[in-house]
């Protein structure tokens, strides 16, 4: 698999990339926080709870405004795993799905433990962030998939009948591997999704979503990024539901004013392909980030996943400064998210200076151990 070469990055390119990385991770988190309290509610129930416009501002959930769920937690551990994979490459151990699986097991431990006190030094800094130990209704598929040390693969996936959206909702960081070829980005996202969601609809949706984020992070328009994703998954067995969902999203753009009914129609049964379609549609028709996110979450499907997926696309497309500042100000874990985003951007652009042949930074290896 490919890796990013630090020497080719100019200063302006590095700054643009960092803004898109920050935008992607903050976008996932703020969309998750916006939608999660409405999960499981029909549109009329949402309006009864939040007013005629539905969810229009960060709602209360889990005892505060701006609380995130397992979607954001796992997205952050995805980033951690990707950095660790790059660091471990120097040792000759280069199998990113295994490094991601180890990262996801570190997340799974947060759902069992009371706090980070007992974490080992080799778990790195993210696993010692106390706020990540909150249990925010992770699905059975996630807890079962990461319930032991055995890793699901495409040949032997975990939960082979599971087509839900949770694996897609942690997959935005794969798209931030901008130095990789799109087909390798898709392959890694697919392999890692199969660790919990073994249905082809779920893992191919994750691959398609990662390719779309990849195009946006490289400065492409959303339409073009979707077309590339369609082309890349077309040869894979089981792609038809995902391809059809993306085509429906593109077609819906031309069908008049956006509405909750149209979003619900795209969402369908709330499976991964439907939520991918919702995210693409809302990112395309949203007048701005706020409008696109509100459109995504005000529907009867899995609102938290819809918000997370849509936020990831809009953040990658526009960068961090396009996200609503009042929402970011109340977002749970924002300092950690920004710190991790900047670490990822630094690893991707300056990795050889941090742990290359010329020497390693002890501080960096303490944060992202090679173990």
SULPE-V138599 format. One record per backbone hydrogen bond with DSSP energy under -1.0 kcal/mol. CO is the residue of the C=O (numbers start at 1). NH is the residue of the N-H. If there is no record, write none. Layout:
co/nh
CO/NH
CO/NH
This chain:
co/nh
5/8
6/9
10/14
11/15
12/16
13/17
14/18
15/19
16/20
17/21
18/22
19/23
19/320
20/24
21/25
22/26
23/27
24/28
25/29
26/30
27/31
28/32
29/33
30/34
31/35
32/36
35/38
36/39
38/41
42/46
43/47
44/48
45/49
46/50
47/51
51/54
61/64
64/61
66/332
69/73
70/74
71/75
72/76
73/77
74/78
75/79
76/80
77/81
78/82
79/83
80/84
81/85
82/86
83/87
84/88
85/89
87/90
88/91
88/93
89/92
95/98
95/99
96/100
97/101
98/102
99/103
100/104
101/105
102/106
103/107
104/108
105/109
106/110
109/113
116/119
120/123
121/124
125/128
126/129
129/132
130/133
131/134
139/143
140/144
141/145
142/146
144/147
156/153
158/198
159/162
159/198
162/199
163/272
165/169
168/171
171/174
172/175
173/176
174/177
176/178
177/180
181/185
182/186
183/187
184/188
185/189
186/190
187/191
188/192
189/193
190/194
192/195
193/196
193/197
194/158
199/203
200/204
201/205
202/206
203/207
204/208
205/209
206/210
207/211
208/212
209/213
210/214
211/215
212/216
213/217
214/218
215/220
216/219
221/225
222/226
223/227
224/228
225/229
226/230
227/231
228/232
229/233
230/234
233/236
236/239
239/243
240/244
241/245
242/246
243/247
244/248
245/249
246/250
247/251
248/252
251/254
252/255
259/263
260/264
261/265
262/266
263/267
264/268
267/270
271/275
272/276
273/277
274/278
275/279
276/280
277/281
278/282
279/283
280/284
281/285
282/286
288/292
289/293
290/294
291/295
292/296
293/297
294/298
297/299
301/303
302/306
303/307
304/308
305/309
306/310
307/311
308/312
309/313
310/314
311/315
312/316
313/317
314/318
315/319
319/322
320/323
324/328
325/329
328/331
331/334
333/337
334/338
335/339
336/340
337/341
338/342
339/343
340/344
341/345
342/346
343/347
344/348
345/349
346/350
347/351
350/353
351/354
351/355
352/356
354/361
356/359
361/365
362/366
363/367
364/368
367/125
